[in-house]
Every structure is written in C-alpha cells, then in structure tokens.
Amino acid sequence: MSKSSLSVKKICMLAMMVALAAVLKAFVKIEIIGIGRVTFTYTIYLIAGFMFGPLYGFGIGFLADFLGWLINTGGLIWNPFTAIASALLVAIPGMLRYIKTNDNTKIALSFLICFLVCTIAINSPVNYIVKYPVGDVSFWDYLFIERLPVQIPVILANLVLCLISWEPLRKALYRAEIVNDKGRVAANFYSLQAETEPNTETENKESQ
C-alpha cells in the first residue's frame, strides 16, 4: 500500500465521520418546547476523538456542526460558538486518549469534561442569550430549571451507549485494519505503511 493510498484512505475516513456526525446532528434529535433541539451526537463525537485525536477531531466537530445546520437549519442562524463547542466535544476525548488509564475511565472523564466545558460553559450561556435576550429569566433559573434536567439524562444515555459500544467497535475496526489495537487511526496508517513498504535491500540482493 503506497503512502498516497493511505492518505486517500484517511481522508475518506475523516469525510465519513464528518458526514455521519452531521446527519446525526441534523436529524437524530428531540424537539422539547421551551428548551430547543436536543441532539444525540456525543457518542459519535467521542469515538471520532478517540480515533483521530484532538487536531483532526476539532475539524470533524466544527465541520459536522456547520454541515448539520446546512442540512437542517430548523429556522435558526448558524452559531459559531455552538460550532466551537461541537469541535471541543471531539477534541477533548482526542486529548484524553493519551492518558495512561483504561478506556472506560477515559470515556467517563471525556463526558464529564465535555459536559462542564461545552454544555454548561459554552452552549448554556449562548442558548440563554438567544432565548432570553432581555434577561426576563435569570441565567441560573434557566440553567437549573430548564436546561440541566434535559441535558443530564442525554449525557448519561450517551455515556452508557459509548461504554457499551466502544470496545466491540474498536475490535471490529481493528480487524478491518482501520485502527490500531488502541483504536487510533493515524498510528495504524503509519504502521500499515511500514508493514507494506517493499524492502528494497532484500529485493536488490535477490536480483543480484
């Protein structure tokens, strides 16, 4: 397998992950009166972060948010702050994949940090400003009465789904030579390249 073909394979995997996340964001959601759209993209974002790392993961999350909005705007204006939060939902697990602990701990830490940073620190203030531009309801009332009662069950459901699905998915992707034994795409591509590059020294000896 040549270096160029590996690059094409990697680009295809990135594109597929962006497309999958965008479709999930656009269509797999629940409309709740008074809260807005609740999407179920945490699981695919975490898997993408584990597979591609923080740099590619940030791009996947950002593009998926924008494309998901293009597919189904819901009558809303695209919000770059929401896109940054989506990007961090992938980048944070991408960074945590390097810590020395088991995958279940990494998954739990990823969800906790993403919940604090993305859901509470970024998306909640943005959604509050959009919904209550004149401040007729306090931010804390909105956060604790309207937002968290919806977001916490969503986070927990995605956490359980990810804990159940990650290990079988990692093994399946490893057997398909898409990831290495740790579930990382980039490292697997380099190892595949090393395994499939011809040994020129051996070939030269055989030809003599």
C-alpha positions, 0 to 999 in steps of 0.5 A, a space after each residue: 500500500 503506497 503512502 498516497 493510498 493511505 492518505 486517500 484512505 484517511 481522508 475518506 475516513 475523516 469525510 465519513 465521520 464528518 458526514 455521519 456526525 452531521 446527519 446525526 446532528 441534523 436529524 437524530 434529535 428531540 424537539 422539547 418546547 421551551 428548551 430547543 433541539 436536543 441532539 444525540 451526537 456525543 457518542 459519535 463525537 467521542 469515538 471520532 476523538 478517540 480515533 483521530 485525536 484532538 487536531 483532526 477531531 476539532 475539524 470533524 466537530 466544527 465541520 459536522 456542526 456547520 454541515 448539520 445546520 446546512 442540512 437542517 437549519 430548523 429556522 435558526 442562524 448558524 452559531 459559531 460558538 455552538 460550532 466551537 463547542 461541537 469541535 471541543 466535544 471531539 477534541 477533548 476525548 482526542 486529548 484524553 486518549 493519551 492518558 495512561 488509564 483504561 478506556 472506560 475511565 477515559 470515556 467517563 472523564 471525556 463526558 464529564 469534561 465535555 459536559 462542564 466545558 461545552 454544555 454548561 460553559 459554552 452552549 448554556 450561556 449562548 442558548 440563554 442569550 438567544 432565548 432570553 435576550 432581555 434577561 426576563 429569566 435569570 441565567 441560573 433559573 434557566 440553567 437549573 430549571 430548564 436546561 440541566 434536567 434535559 441535558 443530564 439524562 442525554 449525557 448519561 444515555 450517551 455515556 452508557 451507549 459509548 461504554 457499551 459500544 466502544 470496545 466491540 467497535 474498536 475490535 471490529 475496526 481493528 480487524 478491518 485494519 482501520 485502527 490500531 489495537 488502541 483504536 487510533 487511526 493515524 498510528 495504524 496508517 503509519 504502521 500499515 505503511 511500514 508493514 507494506 513498504 517493499 524492502 528494497 535491500 532484500 529485493 536488490 540482493 535477490 536480483 543480484 
